[in-house]
Amino acid sequence: MGNILEASGLTRTFDQLIAVDDVSFEIAEGETFGLLGPNGAGKTTSISMIAGLLEPDSGRVTVEGVEISTGSTKGKASIGLVPQELAIYPDLTAVENLVFFGRLYGMNREELARRVDEVLDVIGLTDRRDDLTKEFSGGMKRRLNIGIGLLHRPRMLILDEPTVGVDPQSRNAILESVEQLSSEGMAVLYTTHYMEEAERLCDRVAIIDEGAIQAEGTRRELVALVGETDRISIAAEGDLDAASSAAGSMSGVREAVTGDHTIEVLAADASSILPELLGRVSGAGVNIHGVEVIEPNLEAVFLHLTGKALRD
């Protein structure tokens, strides 16, 4: 898969404040890329430069090989931008909102009518198509906002905190839509204040703080970067000390200790060693009653790198 987005060396200052400092990353076709950072870290400024709304002091953005700039429309048709603030008209129906923005995109009448029906199905608002949007819940408005960004079939969708303030049902519908779009080959740039969303959706994540990328990679790569490990808790009876010793001698096991009717194992990659581990523990003369695998999450990595909670 080729890269849809390439951002290289993006830098932007406001007076004496360096808001974004040499930010670089790329997003491939069918990939969801998470940009995580505390408030004021530089996420919105980065997104504004990527979307061609703000000119960088230095650096370059290309989408499908076309350079993006504030002074040109080239390449921008490949971008769908869904901002934090709702960009819908409350006195228009869902269909009327979609048609209005579709005409701004330059879509012809026949194509637009077909696409409106498709988008309403994707965002789950077909049954509310003719209702005024001022009557919608917050979650429904968010879903319509996403639909507007999808109308013109962009190759890359930018979602800036799309689930803020929505009900659980709408939130799940939004996440399912993002998963579907990614599986169909769309590149997605996703920012969120909810770490579980990043865990669920993102193939790779960049953690930004004080305007600079502190780390980037898959969840597993980021966890390894800060030295976090998986924990395997084995509930068992028998010669637990012998079983712990057998487990501790395995390649890939960092530590194995005996607990209260348990064997606690720390490992770099639990999934790769689990079958052999259970075989050795069982072979050491214990009866296994249960196994729990606890993987470190992005929250631990984020706190380690920034010293802040995601919402700080």
Number of C-alpha atoms within 10 A of each C-alpha: 9 10 16 23 25 19 21 16 17 24 23 24 15 9 7 6 9 15 21 27 21 16 20 18 16 18 24 19 20 23 26 28 26 26 25 25 28 20 15 14 20 24 24 18 22 23 21 16 24 27 24 21 14 16 20 22 14 13 17 20 23 20 24 17 12 15 19 22 21 16 10 10 11 14 17 21 14 18 25 23 22 24 19 16 12 14 17 20 14 14 13 16 20 29 21 18 23 28 20 15 18 23 13 9 13 10 16 10 12 8 11 21 15 10 20 25 15 16 22 22 14 21 22 19 20 16 9 16 20 13 16 17 23 15 13 16 13 17 21 24 22 27 25 27 25 27 25 24 24 26 21 23 15 17 20 31 25 24 23 21 16 25 25 16 11 18 13 11 10 20 20 14 18 23 16 15 17 23 19 14 20 20 14 12 16 23 27 29 22 24 26 22 21 15 16 12 17 23 17 10 20 21 16 20 26 21 23 25 25 18 24 22 21 15 17 18 16 17 20 17 14 22 22 15 14 14 10 19 21 20 21 22 20 22 19 21 15 14 15 23 16 16 24 22 18 18 27 19 13 16 11 15 20 15 16 23 17 18 15 10 13 20 24 19 23 22 23 20 16 20 12 11 15 15 10 12 21 16 12 19 23 17 13 19 14 18 16 16 11 10 14 11 15 12 18 16 18 21 18 15 21 25 12 13 16 16 12 14 15 17 11 11
